[in-house]
Amino acid sequence: MPGYQHPCRYCDQFISTDSNVCPLCGRVNPLGPLRCQKCQAPIQKGWKSCPSCCR
């Protein structure tokens, strides 16, 4: 029986809930909060820059 799937926070494709890396886009932590690629601070989807590092 297949498990539940949730959308990856980065590419919005459905992936397994036990995934640590999205098999489609390759990003780490696909089900956790979005994080800045440079400083790893939490960010919101749609933000154009990180409030912590301004990247």
VMD Tcl script that draws the C-alpha trace (Angstrom):
set ca {
  {0.00 0.00 0.00}
  {1.56 3.33 -1.01}
  {1.99 5.97 1.67}
  {0.72 9.49 1.66}
  {2.55 12.01 -0.48}
  {3.04 15.72 0.10}
  {4.26 18.47 -2.23}
  {7.93 19.40 -2.18}
  {8.30 22.94 -0.78}
  {10.60 23.87 -3.66}
  {9.15 22.29 -6.83}
  {5.58 21.44 -5.68}
  {5.81 17.88 -7.02}
  {4.33 15.16 -4.79}
  {6.92 13.09 -2.92}
  {6.96 10.51 -0.13}
  {6.67 11.85 3.42}
  {9.90 10.06 4.43}
  {12.03 11.84 1.81}
  {15.06 13.76 3.08}
  {15.92 14.92 -0.45}
  {13.43 15.58 -3.23}
  {14.07 12.99 -5.97}
  {12.79 15.43 -8.60}
  {14.53 18.74 -7.85}
  {17.34 17.43 -5.60}
  {16.77 19.94 -2.79}
  {17.40 18.93 0.84}
  {14.58 19.08 3.42}
  {11.72 19.13 0.87}
  {8.97 18.81 3.48}
  {10.36 21.08 6.20}
  {10.25 24.85 6.28}
  {11.73 26.74 3.33}
  {15.28 27.85 4.04}
  {17.65 30.33 2.41}
  {20.23 28.52 0.27}
  {23.03 30.73 1.58}
  {22.43 31.11 5.35}
  {19.73 28.45 5.99}
  {17.42 30.95 7.74}
  {13.68 30.16 7.46}
  {11.99 32.05 4.61}
  {8.49 32.26 3.16}
  {7.55 31.09 -0.32}
  {7.47 34.05 -2.69}
  {10.01 36.19 -0.83}
  {12.49 37.77 -3.24}
  {15.33 38.00 -0.70}
  {16.29 36.59 2.68}
  {15.83 39.02 5.59}
  {18.87 37.52 7.36}
  {21.53 37.67 4.66}
  {19.81 39.85 2.00}
  {20.47 37.30 -0.70}
}
mol new
graphics top color blue
foreach p $ca { graphics top sphere $p radius 0.5 }
foreach p [lrange $ca 0 end-1] q [lrange $ca 1 end] { graphics top cylinder $p $q radius 0.2 }
display resetview
